Amino acid sequence: MSYTIADRQLIKKLNTNSILKVVLEKGTISRADIAKILNLTPATVSSNINNLIQDGIVHEVGIGTSSGGRKPVMIELNENGKLFIGVDIHKDGVEAAIVNLAGKILARSERQFSDHGNKFEDDVVTCIDDVRELLPDLKLDGIGIGMHGIVDTNQNISVYAPAMSRRNIALKDYIEKKESLPVFIDNDANAMAIGESWFGQAKGVRNYIFLNVGRGIGSGIVINGELFHGNRYAAGEIGHIRVVESGMRCVCGKYGCLDTVATEYSIIKTIINSIHTGVSSSITELSKGDLSTIDLNMLKEAAQLGDKCVLEALDKMGRYIGVAVSYAINMMNPGMIVFGGSMSVLGEYIIESIRSTAINLSLEECADGVFIVISSLRDNAGVVGAASLGMQNLFKE
């Protein structure tokens, strides 16, 4: 069989990405061990490792032990060899962070949208500039953007951003012109799913779903190690599965969507309504009587105190999510469901109701062996996942 230049370039990129992921997972490792793990020839591994060394992505760190023969030279990730800005754009604001190859955040900045998000691109640029100014001497290699809504990754445009009621935004071109860095863009939940495979619970998992639960709800679907975008880049809109009959009107125009009952906003609204109807809660004291100041940290503190009002609201939220997850399990038969996004800071109070509801409502054969876990990236999943969009394109020809 003959291969074109494009074929060889693709194979080389895939091999290099695989080698880098092994180094990320194993820490310090020899070329020979990488070859065994990936079933590649020693020559292929050596060639790719040499390129990674030249690019400053990995480095040699000394001599390892040998069971016979020459002692191996050990390879390790050069964590700051490449740096990316990860940008998480959600419904009412933007967060940016400088992230290294180990998924560590070196600096971060956040700002709310002005002008109701009508010109949110300017707020995004300002947030990026703010984080760059925190570490002005660092050389940056690109910007990854996780954008809420539907993103066409072929044309690199935001097809539909429901919170801003805007369509066909050429965000990549706009940011590249302003920042003079390559920009990589995808839906925010898709970005988080990629970050989870690089740095989180989904390392080595071929089929999984990442749930982004925060100010909105979406999901990133990975099949055979690759993101599934769908026919029109709209796959993963789990937030618009109906879970409440005759429920509230959603931003999408439908009624009873998961997005109306299982977000930051909805959980806070539920607790405020309970308090207004006379339910006792430590939130009243923690907020000093000003319920408009309630945030996730306050909810977590109340949950830690055993606050019945908060715990019941979180359990109910988990059951709603579990209903939607059961549909996903029956349709996709994934190996893992990862619960992430900003609400994951309260994950230990939600995850069990998600698990029990999802498993009980799923076909046994579909649910057998599925792991439902909290993201190890927690509320960093947005910016780390966005940065990983750039990392996975390090070797793009």
C-alpha positions as YAML, in Angstrom:
chain: A
units: angstrom
residues:
- id: 1
  name: MET
  ca: [0.00, 0.00, 0.00]
- id: 2
  name: SER
  ca: [1.31, 3.48, -0.85]
- id: 3
  name: TYR
  ca: [0.71, 6.57, 1.25]
- id: 4
  name: THR
  ca: [0.45, 10.18, 0.13]
- id: 5
  name: ILE
  ca: [2.35, 12.96, 1.89]
- id: 6
  name: ALA
  ca: [-0.91, 13.96, 3.60]
- id: 7
  name: ASP
  ca: [-1.37, 10.39, 4.87]
- id: 8
  name: ARG
  ca: [2.14, 10.34, 6.33]
- id: 9
  name: GLN
  ca: [1.64, 13.74, 7.95]
- id: 10
  name: LEU
  ca: [-1.60, 12.58, 9.55]
- id: 11
  name: ILE
  ca: [-0.01, 9.37, 10.83]
- id: 12
  name: LYS
  ca: [2.90, 11.36, 12.25]
- id: 13
  name: LYS
  ca: [0.52, 13.77, 13.98]
- id: 14
  name: LEU
  ca: [-1.50, 10.91, 15.49]
- id: 15
  name: ASN
  ca: [1.66, 9.15, 16.68]
- id: 16
  name: THR
  ca: [3.06, 12.33, 18.21]
- id: 17
  name: ASN
  ca: [-0.19, 13.13, 20.00]
- id: 18
  name: SER
  ca: [-0.33, 9.56, 21.34]
- id: 19
  name: ILE
  ca: [3.27, 9.74, 22.54]
- id: 20
  name: LEU
  ca: [2.65, 13.06, 24.28]
- id: 21
  name: LYS
  ca: [-0.42, 11.67, 26.04]
- id: 22
  name: VAL
  ca: [1.60, 8.69, 27.30]
- id: 23
  name: VAL
  ca: [4.26, 11.03, 28.68]
- id: 24
  name: LEU
  ca: [1.52, 13.13, 30.32]
- id: 25
  name: GLU
  ca: [-0.02, 10.05, 31.94]
- id: 26
  name: LYS
  ca: [3.16, 8.22, 32.97]
- id: 27
  name: GLY
  ca: [5.34, 11.15, 34.01]
- id: 28
  name: THR
  ca: [8.91, 9.94, 33.54]
- id: 29
  name: ILE
  ca: [9.26, 7.16, 30.95]
- id: 30
  name: SER
  ca: [11.73, 5.68, 28.48]
- id: 31
  name: ARG
  ca: [11.44, 5.57, 24.70]
- id: 32
  name: ALA
  ca: [11.33, 1.76, 24.83]
- id: 33
  name: ASP
  ca: [8.40, 1.74, 27.25]
- id: 34
  name: ILE
  ca: [6.49, 4.23, 25.07]
- id: 35
  name: ALA
  ca: [7.04, 1.94, 22.08]
- id: 36
  name: LYS
  ca: [5.66, -1.05, 24.04]
- id: 37
  name: ILE
  ca: [2.60, 0.84, 25.27]
- id: 38
  name: LEU
  ca: [1.66, 2.19, 21.83]
- id: 39
  name: ASN
  ca: [2.87, -0.80, 19.82]
- id: 40
  name: LEU
  ca: [5.08, 1.47, 17.70]
- id: 41
  name: THR
  ca: [8.56, 0.74, 16.41]
- id: 42
  name: PRO
  ca: [11.49, 2.11, 18.45]
- id: 43
  name: ALA
  ca: [12.57, 4.12, 15.39]
- id: 44
  name: THR
  ca: [9.14, 5.78, 15.10]
- id: 45
  name: VAL
  ca: [9.11, 6.67, 18.79]
- id: 46
  name: SER
  ca: [12.70, 8.01, 18.71]
- id: 47
  name: SER
  ca: [11.96, 10.17, 15.67]
- id: 48
  name: ASN
  ca: [8.85, 11.67, 17.25]
- id: 49
  name: ILE
  ca: [10.54, 12.13, 20.64]
- id: 50
  name: ASN
  ca: [13.42, 13.97, 18.98]
- id: 51
  name: ASN
  ca: [10.93, 16.34, 17.35]
- id: 52
  name: LEU
  ca: [9.22, 16.90, 20.69]
- id: 53
  name: ILE
  ca: [12.59, 17.67, 22.30]
- id: 54
  name: GLN
  ca: [13.42, 20.16, 19.53]
- id: 55
  name: ASP
  ca: [10.04, 21.83, 20.06]
- id: 56
  name: GLY
  ca: [10.73, 22.09, 23.79]
- id: 57
  name: ILE
  ca: [7.71, 19.95, 24.70]
- id: 58
  name: VAL
  ca: [9.62, 17.12, 26.41]
- id: 59
  name: HIS
  ca: [13.18, 16.80, 27.69]
- id: 60
  name: GLU
  ca: [15.60, 14.11, 28.81]
- id: 61
  name: VAL
  ca: [15.94, 13.87, 32.58]
- id: 62
  name: GLY
  ca: [18.57, 11.23, 33.26]
- id: 63
  name: ILE
  ca: [19.26, 7.53, 33.12]
- id: 64
  name: GLY
  ca: [16.79, 4.87, 34.25]
- id: 65
  name: THR
  ca: [17.35, 1.37, 35.56]
- id: 66
  name: SER
  ca: [17.78, -1.57, 33.23]
- id: 67
  name: SER
  ca: [16.77, -5.22, 33.51]
- id: 68
  name: GLY
  ca: [19.60, -6.05, 31.13]
- id: 69
  name: GLY
  ca: [21.47, -4.20, 28.42]
- id: 70
  name: ARG
  ca: [21.96, -0.47, 28.04]
- id: 71
  name: LYS
  ca: [20.28, 1.76, 30.64]
- id: 72
  name: PRO
  ca: [17.49, 3.85, 29.07]
- id: 73
  name: VAL
  ca: [17.43, 7.63, 28.82]
- id: 74
  name: MET
  ca: [14.28, 8.85, 30.55]
- id: 75
  name: ILE
  ca: [11.85, 11.35, 29.02]
- id: 76
  name: GLU
  ca: [9.67, 13.81, 30.90]
- id: 77
  name: LEU
  ca: [7.19, 16.52, 29.97]
- id: 78
  name: ASN
  ca: [8.57, 20.06, 29.84]
- id: 79
  name: GLU
  ca: [5.51, 21.56, 31.49]
- id: 80
  name: ASN
  ca: [6.11, 25.14, 30.39]
- id: 81
  name: GLY
  ca: [7.50, 24.23, 26.98]
- id: 82
  name: LYS
  ca: [4.25, 25.40, 25.39]
- id: 83
  name: LEU
  ca: [1.68, 27.74, 26.91]
- id: 84
  name: PHE
  ca: [-1.88, 28.39, 25.80]
- id: 85
  name: ILE
  ca: [-4.62, 30.76, 26.86]
- id: 86
  name: GLY
  ca: [-7.88, 28.96, 27.57]
- id: 87
  name: VAL
  ca: [-11.01, 31.10, 27.21]
- id: 88
  name: ASP
  ca: [-14.35, 29.95, 28.61]
- id: 89
  name: ILE
  ca: [-17.28, 32.00, 27.28]
- id: 90
  name: HIS
  ca: [-20.52, 31.35, 29.14]
- id: 91
  name: LYS
  ca: [-23.91, 32.98, 29.29]
- id: 92
  name: ASP
  ca: [-23.05, 36.17, 31.15]
- id: 93
  name: GLY
  ca: [-19.29, 36.45, 31.24]
- id: 94
  name: VAL
  ca: [-15.87, 35.19, 30.20]
- id: 95
  name: GLU
  ca: [-12.91, 33.66, 31.98]
- id: 96
  name: ALA
  ca: [-9.38, 33.38, 30.59]
- id: 97
  name: ALA
  ca: [-6.34, 31.54, 31.95]
- id: 98
  name: ILE
  ca: [-2.77, 30.78, 30.91]
- id: 99
  name: VAL
  ca: [-2.40, 26.99, 31.03]
- id: 100
  name: ASN
  ca: [0.74, 24.87, 30.63]
- id: 101
  name: LEU
  ca: [1.16, 21.41, 29.11]
- id: 102
  name: ALA
  ca: [0.46, 19.74, 32.45]
- id: 103
  name: GLY
  ca: [-2.94, 21.45, 32.66]
- id: 104
  name: LYS
  ca: [-1.75, 23.79, 35.42]
- id: 105
  name: ILE
  ca: [-3.18, 27.30, 35.54]
- id: 106
  name: LEU
  ca: [-0.46, 29.96, 35.77]
- id: 107
  name: ALA
  ca: [-2.71, 33.04, 35.73]
- id: 108
  name: ARG
  ca: [-6.41, 33.75, 35.29]
- id: 109
  name: SER
  ca: [-8.82, 36.62, 34.77]
- id: 110
  name: GLU
  ca: [-12.61, 36.91, 34.67]
- id: 111
  name: ARG
  ca: [-15.13, 39.57, 33.74]
- id: 112
  name: GLN
  ca: [-18.88, 39.93, 33.29]
- id: 113
  name: PHE
  ca: [-20.30, 40.99, 29.94]
- id: 114
  name: SER
  ca: [-21.14, 44.65, 29.54]
- id: 115
  name: ASP
  ca: [-23.98, 45.88, 27.32]
- id: 116
  name: HIS
  ca: [-25.90, 42.61, 27.87]
- id: 117
  name: GLY
  ca: [-23.37, 40.75, 25.76]
- id: 118
  name: ASN
  ca: [-24.30, 42.60, 22.56]
- id: 119
  name: LYS
  ca: [-20.62, 43.28, 21.95]
- id: 120
  name: PHE
  ca: [-19.24, 40.43, 24.01]
- id: 121
  name: GLU
  ca: [-16.26, 40.01, 21.65]
- id: 122
  name: ASP
  ca: [-14.72, 43.18, 23.12]
- id: 123
  name: ASP
  ca: [-15.15, 41.82, 26.64]
- id: 124
  name: VAL
  ca: [-13.42, 38.60, 25.55]
- id: 125
  name: VAL
  ca: [-10.46, 40.55, 24.15]
- id: 126
  name: THR
  ca: [-10.23, 42.64, 27.32]
- id: 127
  name: CYS
  ca: [-10.24, 39.50, 29.48]
- id: 128
  name: ILE
  ca: [-7.50, 37.92, 27.34]
- id: 129
  name: ASP
  ca: [-5.43, 41.11, 27.54]
- id: 130
  name: ASP
  ca: [-5.90, 41.19, 31.32]
- id: 131
  name: VAL
  ca: [-4.50, 37.69, 31.77]
- id: 132
  name: ARG
  ca: [-1.61, 38.36, 29.36]
- id: 133
  name: GLU
  ca: [-0.65, 41.42, 31.40]
- id: 134
  name: LEU
  ca: [-0.36, 39.28, 34.53]
- id: 135
  name: LEU
  ca: [2.57, 37.38, 32.98]
- id: 136
  name: PRO
  ca: [3.77, 39.68, 30.18]
- id: 137
  name: ASP
  ca: [7.12, 37.98, 29.58]
- id: 138
  name: LEU
  ca: [5.73, 34.56, 28.73]
- id: 139
  name: LYS
  ca: [5.75, 33.32, 25.15]
- id: 140
  name: LEU
  ca: [2.28, 32.07, 24.26]
- id: 141
  name: ASP
  ca: [1.54, 29.52, 21.56]
- id: 142
  name: GLY
  ca: [-2.15, 30.02, 20.93]
- id: 143
  name: ILE
  ca: [-5.63, 30.61, 22.28]
- id: 144
  name: GLY
  ca: [-8.33, 28.00, 22.72]
- id: 145
  name: ILE
  ca: [-11.92, 29.17, 23.06]
- id: 146
  name: GLY
  ca: [-14.81, 27.19, 24.51]
- id: 147
  name: MET
  ca: [-17.97, 28.99, 23.38]
- id: 148
  name: HIS
  ca: [-21.46, 28.32, 24.66]
- id: 149
  name: GLY
  ca: [-24.01, 27.36, 22.03]
- id: 150
  name: ILE
  ca: [-23.47, 25.80, 18.61]
- id: 151
  name: VAL
  ca: [-20.04, 26.17, 16.99]
- id: 152
  name: ASP
  ca: [-19.16, 25.22, 13.41]
- id: 153
  name: THR
  ca: [-15.58, 23.95, 13.80]
- id: 154
  name: ASN
  ca: [-15.13, 23.71, 10.04]
- id: 155
  name: GLN
  ca: [-15.81, 27.38, 9.36]
- id: 156
  name: ASN
  ca: [-14.73, 28.40, 12.89]
- id: 157
  name: ILE
  ca: [-17.83, 30.45, 13.60]
- id: 158
  name: SER
  ca: [-20.32, 30.62, 16.45]
- id: 159
  name: VAL
  ca: [-23.45, 29.48, 14.62]
- id: 160
  name: TYR
  ca: [-25.82, 30.30, 17.46]
- id: 161
  name: ALA
  ca: [-25.20, 31.79, 20.90]
- id: 162
  name: PRO
  ca: [-28.65, 31.58, 22.56]
- id: 163
  name: ALA
  ca: [-27.85, 33.70, 25.62]
- id: 164
  name: MET
  ca: [-26.80, 36.59, 23.36]
- id: 165
  name: SER
  ca: [-29.47, 35.84, 20.73]
- id: 166
  name: ARG
  ca: [-26.76, 36.11, 18.08]
- id: 167
  name: ARG
  ca: [-25.82, 33.99, 15.08]
- id: 168
  name: ASN
  ca: [-22.86, 33.43, 12.77]
- id: 169
  name: ILE
  ca: [-20.19, 35.24, 14.78]
- id: 170
  name: ALA
  ca: [-16.71, 35.05, 13.23]
- id: 171
  name: LEU
  ca: [-15.07, 34.89, 16.67]
- id: 172
  name: LYS
  ca: [-11.87, 33.12, 15.59]
- id: 173
  name: ASP
  ca: [-11.00, 35.76, 12.97]
- id: 174
  name: TYR
  ca: [-11.83, 38.60, 15.35]
- id: 175
  name: ILE
  ca: [-9.67, 37.30, 18.20]
- id: 176
  name: GLU
  ca: [-6.76, 36.34, 15.92]
- id: 177
  name: LYS
  ca: [-6.60, 39.87, 14.51]
- id: 178
  name: LYS
  ca: [-6.69, 41.41, 17.97]
- id: 179
  name: GLU
  ca: [-4.23, 39.06, 19.69]
- id: 180
  name: SER
  ca: [-1.89, 37.98, 16.83]
- id: 181
  name: LEU
  ca: [-2.03, 34.34, 17.99]
- id: 182
  name: PRO
  ca: [-3.62, 31.26, 16.40]
- id: 183
  name: VAL
  ca: [-7.11, 30.63, 17.75]
- id: 184
  name: PHE
  ca: [-8.92, 27.29, 18.09]
- id: 185
  name: ILE
  ca: [-12.64, 27.29, 18.85]
- id: 186
  name: ASP
  ca: [-15.31, 24.74, 19.77]
- id: 187
  name: ASN
  ca: [-18.39, 24.44, 21.92]
- id: 188
  name: ASP
  ca: [-17.55, 24.82, 25.62]
- id: 189
  name: ALA
  ca: [-18.69, 21.33, 26.62]
- id: 190
  name: ASN
  ca: [-16.70, 19.82, 23.74]
- id: 191
  name: ALA
  ca: [-13.61, 21.69, 24.93]
- id: 192
  name: MET
  ca: [-14.15, 20.41, 28.46]
- id: 193
  name: ALA
  ca: [-14.48, 16.87, 27.12]
- id: 194
  name: ILE
  ca: [-11.10, 17.18, 25.40]
- id: 195
  name: GLY
  ca: [-9.52, 18.60, 28.56]
- id: 196
  name: GLU
  ca: [-10.92, 15.69, 30.55]
- id: 197
  name: SER
  ca: [-9.20, 13.22, 28.21]
- id: 198
  name: TRP
  ca: [-5.86, 15.04, 28.54]
- id: 199
  name: PHE
  ca: [-5.86, 15.86, 32.23]
- id: 200
  name: GLY
  ca: [-8.88, 14.37, 34.00]
- id: 201
  name: GLN
  ca: [-10.99, 11.31, 34.66]
- id: 202
  name: ALA
  ca: [-11.34, 10.27, 31.01]
- id: 203
  name: LYS
  ca: [-7.67, 9.50, 30.32]
- id: 204
  name: GLY
  ca: [-7.63, 6.37, 28.19]
- id: 205
  name: VAL
  ca: [-11.45, 6.20, 27.95]
- id: 206
  name: ARG
  ca: [-12.62, 5.81, 24.34]
- id: 207
  name: ASN
  ca: [-16.36, 6.46, 24.75]
- id: 208
  name: TYR
  ca: [-17.63, 8.99, 27.26]
- id: 209
  name: ILE
  ca: [-19.90, 11.99, 27.75]
- id: 210
  name: PHE
  ca: [-18.86, 15.16, 29.55]
- id: 211
  name: LEU
  ca: [-21.67, 17.05, 31.29]
- id: 212
  name: ASN
  ca: [-21.04, 20.78, 31.56]
- id: 213
  name: VAL
  ca: [-23.38, 21.95, 34.33]
- id: 214
  name: GLY
  ca: [-23.06, 25.60, 35.24]
- id: 215
  name: ARG
  ca: [-24.90, 28.70, 34.12]
- id: 216
  name: GLY
  ca: [-26.27, 26.49, 31.35]
- id: 217
  name: ILE
  ca: [-26.08, 22.78, 30.55]
- id: 218
  name: GLY
  ca: [-24.44, 21.05, 27.61]
- id: 219
  name: SER
  ca: [-22.47, 17.93, 26.90]
- id: 220
  name: GLY
  ca: [-19.45, 16.86, 24.92]
- id: 221
  name: ILE
  ca: [-19.68, 13.41, 23.31]
- id: 222
  name: VAL
  ca: [-16.54, 11.38, 22.59]
- id: 223
  name: ILE
  ca: [-16.85, 8.26, 20.43]
- id: 224
  name: ASN
  ca: [-13.82, 6.06, 19.76]
- id: 225
  name: GLY
  ca: [-11.58, 8.79, 21.11]
- id: 226
  name: GLU
  ca: [-12.95, 11.50, 18.81]
- id: 227
  name: LEU
  ca: [-15.41, 14.31, 19.45]
- id: 228
  name: PHE
  ca: [-18.80, 13.78, 17.88]
- id: 229
  name: HIS
  ca: [-20.12, 17.10, 16.57]
- id: 230
  name: GLY
  ca: [-23.22, 15.88, 14.77]
- id: 231
  name: ASN
  ca: [-24.48, 16.67, 11.29]
- id: 232
  name: ARG
  ca: [-24.85, 20.41, 11.96]
- id: 233
  name: TYR
  ca: [-22.41, 20.76, 14.89]
- id: 234
  name: ALA
  ca: [-25.30, 20.67, 17.38]
- id: 235
  name: ALA
  ca: [-24.67, 17.31, 19.07]
- id: 236
  name: GLY
  ca: [-24.69, 17.26, 22.86]
- id: 237
  name: GLU
  ca: [-27.49, 19.74, 23.62]
- id: 238
  name: ILE
  ca: [-28.60, 17.70, 26.63]
- id: 239
  name: GLY
  ca: [-29.81, 20.85, 28.37]
- id: 240
  name: HIS
  ca: [-32.76, 20.92, 26.00]
- id: 241
  name: ILE
  ca: [-34.14, 17.49, 26.86]
- id: 242
  name: ARG
  ca: [-37.55, 17.93, 28.49]
- id: 243
  name: VAL
  ca: [-37.52, 16.67, 32.06]
- id: 244
  name: VAL
  ca: [-40.52, 18.57, 33.47]
- id: 245
  name: GLU
  ca: [-44.01, 18.35, 32.00]
- id: 246
  name: SER
  ca: [-45.64, 21.80, 31.78]
- id: 247
  name: GLY
  ca: [-42.37, 23.32, 33.00]
- id: 248
  name: MET
  ca: [-40.94, 26.79, 32.66]
- id: 249
  name: ARG
  ca: [-40.14, 28.36, 29.30]
- id: 250
  name: CYS
  ca: [-36.53, 27.83, 28.27]
- id: 251
  name: VAL
  ca: [-34.27, 30.26, 26.40]
- id: 252
  name: CYS
  ca: [-34.69, 27.94, 23.40]
- id: 253
  name: GLY
  ca: [-38.42, 28.67, 23.35]
- id: 254
  name: LYS
  ca: [-39.53, 25.21, 24.52]
- id: 255
  name: TYR
  ca: [-40.86, 24.31, 27.97]
- id: 256
  name: GLY
  ca: [-39.57, 22.08, 30.77]
- id: 257
  name: CYS
  ca: [-35.98, 21.73, 29.48]
- id: 258
  name: LEU
  ca: [-33.26, 20.48, 31.82]
- id: 259
  name: ASP
  ca: [-31.68, 23.92, 31.43]
- id: 260
  name: THR
  ca: [-34.60, 25.46, 33.34]
- id: 261
  name: VAL
  ca: [-34.19, 23.33, 36.48]
- id: 262
  name: ALA
  ca: [-30.54, 22.30, 36.80]
- id: 263
  name: THR
  ca: [-28.25, 25.33, 36.50]
- id: 264
  name: GLU
  ca: [-26.57, 27.72, 38.90]
- id: 265
  name: TYR
  ca: [-29.42, 30.15, 38.37]
- id: 266
  name: SER
  ca: [-32.20, 27.61, 38.84]
- id: 267
  name: ILE
  ca: [-30.78, 26.09, 42.04]
- id: 268
  name: ILE
  ca: [-30.34, 29.54, 43.60]
- id: 269
  name: LYS
  ca: [-33.86, 30.53, 42.50]
- id: 270
  name: THR
  ca: [-35.28, 27.32, 44.00]
- id: 271
  name: ILE
  ca: [-33.63, 27.99, 47.36]
- id: 272
  name: ILE
  ca: [-34.73, 31.64, 47.42]
- id: 273
  name: ASN
  ca: [-38.32, 30.58, 46.66]
- id: 274
  name: SER
  ca: [-38.20, 28.03, 49.49]
- id: 275
  name: ILE
  ca: [-36.94, 30.63, 51.96]
- id: 276
  name: HIS
  ca: [-39.66, 33.07, 50.87]
- id: 277
  name: THR
  ca: [-42.29, 30.42, 51.59]
- id: 278
  name: GLY
  ca: [-41.00, 30.06, 55.14]
- id: 279
  name: VAL
  ca: [-38.51, 27.18, 54.85]
- id: 280
  name: SER
  ca: [-35.68, 27.55, 57.38]
- id: 281
  name: SER
  ca: [-32.15, 27.67, 55.95]
- id: 282
  name: SER
  ca: [-28.68, 28.70, 57.10]
- id: 283
  name: ILE
  ca: [-28.48, 30.58, 53.80]
- id: 284
  name: THR
  ca: [-30.43, 33.41, 55.41]
- id: 285
  name: GLU
  ca: [-27.67, 33.89, 57.97]
- id: 286
  name: LEU
  ca: [-24.79, 33.23, 55.58]
- id: 287
  name: SER
  ca: [-26.15, 35.86, 53.17]
- id: 288
  name: LYS
  ca: [-26.83, 38.25, 56.06]
- id: 289
  name: GLY
  ca: [-30.40, 38.49, 54.88]
- id: 290
  name: ASP
  ca: [-29.49, 39.61, 51.36]
- id: 291
  name: LEU
  ca: [-30.51, 36.64, 49.23]
- id: 292
  name: SER
  ca: [-29.27, 38.39, 46.09]
- id: 293
  name: THR
  ca: [-25.71, 37.63, 47.24]
- id: 294
  name: ILE
  ca: [-26.13, 33.84, 47.17]
- id: 295
  name: ASP
  ca: [-23.39, 32.08, 45.22]
- id: 296
  name: LEU
  ca: [-22.04, 28.55, 44.87]
- id: 297
  name: ASN
  ca: [-19.51, 28.95, 47.68]
- id: 298
  name: MET
  ca: [-22.34, 29.94, 50.01]
- id: 299
  name: LEU
  ca: [-24.36, 26.91, 48.92]
- id: 300
  name: LYS
  ca: [-21.37, 24.67, 49.56]
- id: 301
  name: GLU
  ca: [-20.90, 26.08, 53.04]
- id: 302
  name: ALA
  ca: [-24.59, 25.51, 53.79]
- id: 303
  name: ALA
  ca: [-24.40, 21.96, 52.45]
- id: 304
  name: GLN
  ca: [-21.40, 21.25, 54.66]
- id: 305
  name: LEU
  ca: [-23.47, 22.43, 57.62]
- id: 306
  name: GLY
  ca: [-26.14, 19.89, 56.68]
- id: 307
  name: ASP
  ca: [-28.67, 22.51, 55.57]
- id: 308
  name: LYS
  ca: [-31.81, 20.51, 54.70]
- id: 309
  name: CYS
  ca: [-33.19, 23.15, 52.32]
- id: 310
  name: VAL
  ca: [-30.00, 23.25, 50.24]
- id: 311
  name: LEU
  ca: [-29.37, 19.50, 50.32]
- id: 312
  name: GLU
  ca: [-32.92, 18.72, 49.16]
- id: 313
  name: ALA
  ca: [-32.64, 21.25, 46.32]
- id: 314
  name: LEU
  ca: [-29.32, 19.73, 45.19]
- id: 315
  name: ASP
  ca: [-30.75, 16.22, 45.39]
- id: 316
  name: LYS
  ca: [-33.75, 17.25, 43.26]
- id: 317
  name: MET
  ca: [-31.42, 18.88, 40.75]
- id: 318
  name: GLY
  ca: [-29.39, 15.66, 40.57]
- id: 319
  name: ARG
  ca: [-32.53, 13.65, 39.85]
- id: 320
  name: TYR
  ca: [-33.44, 15.94, 36.95]
- id: 321
  name: ILE
  ca: [-29.95, 15.54, 35.51]
- id: 322
  name: GLY
  ca: [-30.17, 11.79, 36.07]
- id: 323
  name: VAL
  ca: [-33.31, 11.60, 33.91]
- id: 324
  name: ALA
  ca: [-31.50, 13.26, 31.00]
- id: 325
  name: VAL
  ca: [-28.39, 11.12, 31.58]
- id: 326
  name: SER
  ca: [-30.50, 7.95, 31.39]
- id: 327
  name: TYR
  ca: [-31.53, 8.92, 27.86]
- id: 328
  name: ALA
  ca: [-27.88, 9.44, 26.94]
- id: 329
  name: ILE
  ca: [-26.90, 6.07, 28.44]
- id: 330
  name: ASN
  ca: [-29.61, 4.25, 26.52]
- id: 331
  name: MET
  ca: [-28.69, 5.99, 23.27]
- id: 332
  name: MET
  ca: [-24.88, 5.96, 23.51]
- id: 333
  name: ASN
  ca: [-23.92, 3.13, 25.90]
- id: 334
  name: PRO
  ca: [-20.84, 5.13, 27.04]
- id: 335
  name: GLY
  ca: [-18.09, 3.85, 29.30]
- id: 336
  name: MET
  ca: [-18.14, 6.99, 31.43]
- id: 337
  name: ILE
  ca: [-20.25, 10.05, 32.25]
- id: 338
  name: VAL
  ca: [-18.19, 12.92, 33.67]
- id: 339
  name: PHE
  ca: [-20.00, 15.62, 35.68]
- id: 340
  name: GLY
  ca: [-18.14, 18.92, 35.40]
- id: 341
  name: GLY
  ca: [-18.56, 22.66, 35.03]
- id: 342
  name: SER
  ca: [-19.01, 25.22, 37.78]
- id: 343
  name: MET
  ca: [-21.70, 23.20, 39.60]
- id: 344
  name: SER
  ca: [-19.20, 20.39, 40.12]
- id: 345
  name: VAL
  ca: [-17.89, 22.27, 43.18]
- id: 346
  name: LEU
  ca: [-21.06, 20.89, 44.76]
- id: 347
  name: GLY
  ca: [-20.60, 17.56, 43.04]
- id: 348
  name: GLU
  ca: [-20.44, 15.38, 46.15]
- id: 349
  name: TYR
  ca: [-23.96, 16.55, 47.07]
- id: 350
  name: ILE
  ca: [-25.39, 15.90, 43.58]
- id: 351
  name: ILE
  ca: [-23.55, 12.93, 42.07]
- id: 352
  name: GLU
  ca: [-25.32, 10.14, 43.97]
- id: 353
  name: SER
  ca: [-28.79, 11.30, 42.92]
- id: 354
  name: ILE
  ca: [-27.54, 11.55, 39.32]
- id: 355
  name: ARG
  ca: [-26.12, 8.02, 39.51]
- id: 356
  name: SER
  ca: [-29.12, 6.36, 41.13]
- id: 357
  name: THR
  ca: [-31.70, 8.05, 38.89]
- id: 358
  name: ALA
  ca: [-29.73, 7.48, 35.69]
- id: 359
  name: ILE
  ca: [-29.05, 3.80, 36.42]
- id: 360
  name: ASN
  ca: [-32.60, 3.08, 37.58]
- id: 361
  name: LEU
  ca: [-34.09, 4.60, 34.42]
- id: 362
  name: SER
  ca: [-31.61, 3.03, 31.98]
- id: 363
  name: LEU
  ca: [-31.75, -0.33, 30.28]
- id: 364
  name: GLU
  ca: [-29.62, -2.68, 32.34]
- id: 365
  name: GLU
  ca: [-27.46, -3.73, 29.38]
- id: 366
  name: CYS
  ca: [-26.78, -0.09, 28.49]
- id: 367
  name: ALA
  ca: [-25.96, 0.99, 32.04]
- id: 368
  name: ASP
  ca: [-23.83, -2.04, 32.95]
- id: 369
  name: GLY
  ca: [-20.24, -0.92, 33.57]
- id: 370
  name: VAL
  ca: [-20.80, 2.80, 33.06]
- id: 371
  name: PHE
  ca: [-18.89, 5.02, 35.51]
- id: 372
  name: ILE
  ca: [-20.60, 8.26, 36.56]
- id: 373
  name: VAL
  ca: [-17.94, 10.48, 38.13]
- id: 374
  name: ILE
  ca: [-17.14, 14.06, 39.07]
- id: 375
  name: SER
  ca: [-14.55, 15.80, 36.92]
- id: 376
  name: SER
  ca: [-11.17, 16.06, 38.61]
- id: 377
  name: LEU
  ca: [-10.81, 19.45, 36.88]
- id: 378
  name: ARG
  ca: [-13.92, 20.70, 38.71]
- id: 379
  name: ASP
  ca: [-14.65, 24.36, 37.89]
- id: 380
  name: ASN
  ca: [-11.31, 24.68, 36.05]
- id: 381
  name: ALA
  ca: [-12.66, 22.44, 33.29]
- id: 382
  name: GLY
  ca: [-13.72, 25.42, 31.16]
- id: 383
  name: VAL
  ca: [-10.38, 27.18, 30.81]
- id: 384
  name: VAL
  ca: [-8.24, 24.02, 30.92]
- id: 385
  name: GLY
  ca: [-10.47, 22.37, 28.32]
- id: 386
  name: ALA
  ca: [-10.31, 25.44, 26.08]
- id: 387
  name: ALA
  ca: [-6.51, 25.48, 26.32]
- id: 388
  name: SER
  ca: [-6.44, 21.80, 25.36]
- id: 389
  name: LEU
  ca: [-8.06, 22.75, 22.02]
- id: 390
  name: GLY
  ca: [-4.78, 24.44, 21.20]
- id: 391
  name: MET
  ca: [-2.67, 21.63, 22.62]
- id: 392
  name: GLN
  ca: [-4.30, 18.99, 20.44]
- id: 393
  name: ASN
  ca: [-3.35, 21.11, 17.41]
- id: 394
  name: LEU
  ca: [0.32, 21.38, 18.36]
- id: 395
  name: PHE
  ca: [1.32, 19.04, 15.55]
- id: 396
  name: LYS
  ca: [-1.24, 20.04, 12.94]
- id: 397
  name: GLU
  ca: [0.29, 20.14, 9.49]
...
